[in-house]
């Protein structure tokens, strides 16, 4: 079954999020499933906002589905910091473009 609204279509959700993938040959667990590693990663992301971090937004969104509410809260905080930094950068770029057109 699919749902539709304003021309957009998406499938009906089926069950909960998938569990952790099985470990192979002693691989380290994914930070999404290890709360302490996830928190450390998110805190580092939140304090070092750069233009390159925008590509990590899907990862921040995936942390919203984490079982630990502390990880979810930190994901929201880091995403908010990232969004604010991107918005500030866009504002500065628009400001400088307007200055160039005014001075010409």
C-alpha positions as CSV (number, residue, x, y, z in Angstrom):
1,X,0.0,0.0,0.0
2,X,1.3,3.5,-0.8
3,X,0.3,6.9,0.7
4,X,-0.1,10.0,-1.4
5,X,-0.1,13.7,-0.5
6,X,0.5,16.7,-2.7
7,X,1.6,14.5,-5.6
8,X,4.3,12.7,-3.5
9,X,4.1,9.0,-3.0
10,X,5.8,6.8,-0.4
11,X,5.3,3.2,0.7
12,X,3.6,2.3,3.9
13,X,6.2,1.8,6.7
14,X,6.8,-1.8,7.6
15,X,7.9,-2.7,11.1
16,X,10.7,-1.1,13.1
17,X,14.2,-0.1,11.9
18,X,16.5,-2.9,10.9
19,X,18.8,-4.3,13.6
20,X,22.6,-4.1,13.6
21,X,24.3,-5.9,10.8
22,X,26.2,-9.0,11.9
23,X,29.9,-8.6,12.6
24,X,32.3,-10.2,10.2
25,X,35.9,-11.2,11.2
26,X,36.0,-9.0,14.3
27,X,34.9,-5.8,12.6
28,X,34.2,-2.9,15.0
29,X,30.5,-2.3,15.6
30,X,28.8,0.6,13.7
31,X,28.7,3.8,15.8
32,X,25.0,3.9,15.2
33,X,24.5,0.9,17.5
34,X,27.2,1.8,20.1
35,X,26.0,4.8,22.2
36,X,29.3,5.9,23.5
37,X,31.0,6.0,20.0
38,X,27.9,7.7,18.5
39,X,27.9,10.4,21.2
40,X,31.7,11.0,20.8
41,X,31.2,11.2,17.0
42,X,28.3,13.6,17.3
43,X,30.0,15.9,19.8
44,X,33.0,16.1,17.5
45,X,30.8,16.9,14.6
46,X,29.0,19.6,16.5
47,X,32.1,21.4,17.6
48,X,33.9,21.3,14.2
49,X,31.3,22.6,11.7
50,X,32.8,23.0,8.2
51,X,31.3,23.1,4.7
52,X,32.4,19.4,4.2
53,X,30.1,18.2,7.0
54,X,27.0,18.9,5.0
55,X,27.5,15.5,3.3
56,X,27.1,13.9,6.7
57,X,23.5,15.1,7.1
58,X,22.1,11.7,6.1
59,X,24.2,10.1,9.0
60,X,22.8,12.7,11.4
61,X,19.3,11.8,10.3
62,X,20.0,8.1,10.8
63,X,21.1,8.8,14.4
64,X,17.5,10.0,15.0
65,X,16.4,6.4,15.0
66,X,18.9,5.3,17.6
67,X,17.7,3.4,20.6
68,X,19.5,5.6,23.1
69,X,17.6,9.0,23.7
70,X,20.9,10.7,24.6
71,X,22.2,9.9,21.1
72,X,19.0,11.2,19.5
73,X,19.3,14.5,21.5
74,X,23.0,14.9,20.6
75,X,22.1,14.3,16.9
76,X,19.5,17.0,17.1
77,X,22.0,19.4,18.7
78,X,24.7,18.7,16.2
79,X,22.3,19.0,13.3
80,X,21.1,22.3,14.6
81,X,24.7,23.6,14.9
82,X,25.4,22.4,11.3
83,X,22.2,24.0,10.0
84,X,23.0,27.3,11.7
85,X,26.5,27.3,10.3
86,X,25.3,26.6,6.7
87,X,22.6,29.3,7.0
88,X,25.2,31.8,8.2
89,X,27.5,30.9,5.3
90,X,24.7,31.3,2.8
91,X,23.8,34.7,4.3
92,X,27.3,35.9,4.1
93,X,27.6,34.8,0.5
94,X,24.4,36.7,-0.4
95,X,25.6,39.7,1.4
96,X,28.9,39.8,-0.5
97,X,27.2,39.2,-3.8
98,X,24.9,42.2,-3.1
99,X,28.0,44.3,-2.2
100,X,29.7,43.4,-5.5
101,X,26.6,44.4,-7.5
102,X,26.2,47.7,-5.6
103,X,29.9,48.7,-6.1
104,X,29.8,48.0,-9.9
